[in-house]
Amino acid sequence: MKVEHQIRAFDQIFNSYDGMSPLHRFLFAYFKRNKQMGSSDRRWASRYIYSFFRLGKALIAEERTLRLAIADFLCNQSSSLVIEAYLPALKDNLNLQVQEKIKLIQGAYPEFKLSDVFSFHEALSESIVKQEFFESFFTQPDLFIRTAKGQQDYIATKLDSEGIVAEKIGTHTIAVPNGTKLDKVLTDDSLYEVQDLSSQQTGTFFLPQPWDQWWDCCAASGGKSLLLHDIEPKVELLVSDVRENSLNNLDERFRAAGLKKYQKKVLDLLQNNDQILHHYEFDGIILDAPCSGSGTWGRTPEMLYYFEEHRIGYFSKLQKAIATNIVKYLKADKPLIYITCSVFKEENEDVIDYLLKNFPLKLEKMELIKGYNHKADTMFVARLIKTA
């Protein structure tokens, strides 16, 4: 039977994967090694493994193939051989809303607990609406782009003409289905940046002024710097990261966006960098801190299965240490923008409490941006002002 073939392919992938690398990278390498798998095999294997991980640790005592069928039922509106073989009584309910599907599973399997999907729920920031957050993992997030000024209508029309459903949000954002091959349709990459909706919303906390000197201290590939530049093109910018290859990727993105004037440094912010930065004073610092990434697990659901809770404390210590080493370079009355893509209190509100208690900072505002209601990432952002 073909269902047995599909399950065998799923099992081989699951047994080969250890959660140490992002699942999409693992699958790319796995399919490259296993060239005998046709396009249909790859498509079904990808669907199954992603659906499976979206179930987190719910019904963990059940047989794996049954858990796969339940996960695939909850995550998809089209049928599969696994659903038809293992959940035949439910296959006619695929078009129901996620909430209704969950009730059906709870009725058939009383041991199903939605909280087990995200088994670290006791550590969540208090403003998270847990029921809505847990349910969101069964829906694939959208892909968001931030358009250049005046280009939203043009890009939306271009996408629509190619049969791609494009939802305009505000004046600069477009949402399209995840997996959309934008580069096949939008050949001029200076007209847009791929950036999650919640990530874009952190820019409302920046408030830069012309000729301000800003430091994006954990710049990675430069998404927040590009957002800052889009808000105020006359900002004087320093970008740094501990990873030189990330800064090389940043150079490419900056060139495409037309951002030419900036300084760049490879810095380990856990070390004393006074010899390099002793003469710098900044009008704003963006700390997009290394974190658990738990607000993005809708895109990387393998983390629901493989993440270890003790790592929350590790990231919290890392965030506090980095913040300790950068605050001294901030001018008085100027902002430190603290950002994570985490939903954990220990990485968010607890870090802010630590900073307020240990440094001359006052909290102007903070927000947990609840992307889980908008098929987007969930992020935390705070604006702190140096008082002396």
Disulfide bonds with the S-S distance in Angstrom:
none
